[in-house]
Amino acid sequence: MKESIPLQPILRVENLRKKYVGLDRPWLFEQVTTDVYPNDRIALIGVSGQGKSTLLRILSRLDKHDDGVLEYSGVSYEQVDPREWRTHIGYVAQQAVMIEETVDDNLRLYSSLHQKTYNEELAHLLLEKVGLSTLDLTQNAKSLSGGEKQRIALVRSLLMQPEVLLLDEITASLDQGSKKRVEELLHDWADTHQTAMIWVTHDLEQARQVSNRVWFMAQGTLLHDQGSTEFFKYPADDEVARFLNAAGEGRNI
Ligand SMILES: Nc1ncnc2c1ncn2[C@@H]1O[C@H](COP(=O)(O)OP(=O)(O)OP(=O)(O)O)[C@@H](O)[C@H]1O
């Protein structure tokens, strides 16, 4: 019989720790151990202040952990230049960061930073998908609305075709129509490219819809890492039940 080759995770973290800045407790989180495989669609949820955004920033190398293992494709983060790292692991921030140049310059930013060919055709296709096909790309990006900036930032990251996409509340400032378009685009994109996605969201309906796996942060750690259906249907403990109830997402709803 042919032996199947075990799939290597794209990202692996083991016993990740981040010091807490302040006197309340020693660690923001500790003992965070997990991995990310191609096509994983992870909803990263939990009450405010657990460090969800901080964990995403560590995974994207915009912040640094204090202890623990962080690997990309079996190689320690220490062996990979952060710029190189970010061509594989894309990150879309909660507050989209734009340079004070034209929208077009912003779209081309990562391609020029990483000396990659800018795929104009794909850029236009993606702009259409997120509902920005009529946007004047010659205008200064600072004149865009928050929701427009958010979608430009997403398109900019997708153009790099990363293997993992870290998404920090990226639909929070979007109207319902735009939000749906973005969710559909990312669903189709993940199907086509096998991109792993990690969504930080407070919108549990969205978490259910976009994910097949949940990372639940509580008690200063990644308390649960399980399939989405199971997570929402059968709360693993009182902590999860309280969280779901507080969000109006009780077991029978
Ligand atoms: N080393 C640290 N790095 C980042 N935040 C820290 C640190 N130490 C303490 N904090 C505090 O912990 C909290 C972590 O915030 P973070 O945004 O990562 O959490 P979150 O779970 O994403 O919250 P929210 O859901 O409100 O966005 C903040 O209140 C921050 O001030």
The ligand as a Gaussian input file, in Angstrom:
#p B3LYP/6-31G(d) Opt

LIG

0 1
 N        2.506000      43.137000      24.894000
 C        1.303000      43.574000      24.550000
 N        0.986000      43.707000      23.243000
 C       -0.234000      44.144000      22.870000
 N       -1.212000      44.465000      23.736000
 C       -0.937000      44.349000      25.047000
 C        0.316000      43.900000      25.508000
 N        0.277000      43.855000      26.837000
 C       -0.928000      44.291000      27.204000
 N       -1.669000      44.591000      26.148000
 C       -3.073000      45.037000      26.208000
 O       -3.834000      43.856000      25.914000
 C       -4.874000      44.136000      24.990000
 C       -4.606000      43.340000      23.736000
 O       -5.246000      43.885000      22.644000
 P       -5.561000      43.136000      21.302000
 O       -6.109000      44.177000      20.384000
 O       -4.432000      42.314000      20.836000
 O       -6.718000      42.144000      21.790000
 P       -8.000000      41.687000      21.007000
 O       -8.386000      40.397000      21.602000
 O       -7.725000      41.727000      19.548000
 O       -9.030000      42.823000      21.391000
 P      -10.251000      43.431000      20.536000
 O      -11.188000      42.292000      20.324000
 O      -10.811000      44.486000      21.431000
 O       -9.669000      43.987000      19.257000
 C       -4.874000      45.652000      24.813000
 O       -5.792000      46.201000      25.743000
 C       -3.460000      46.084000      25.167000
 O       -3.376000      47.357000      25.740000

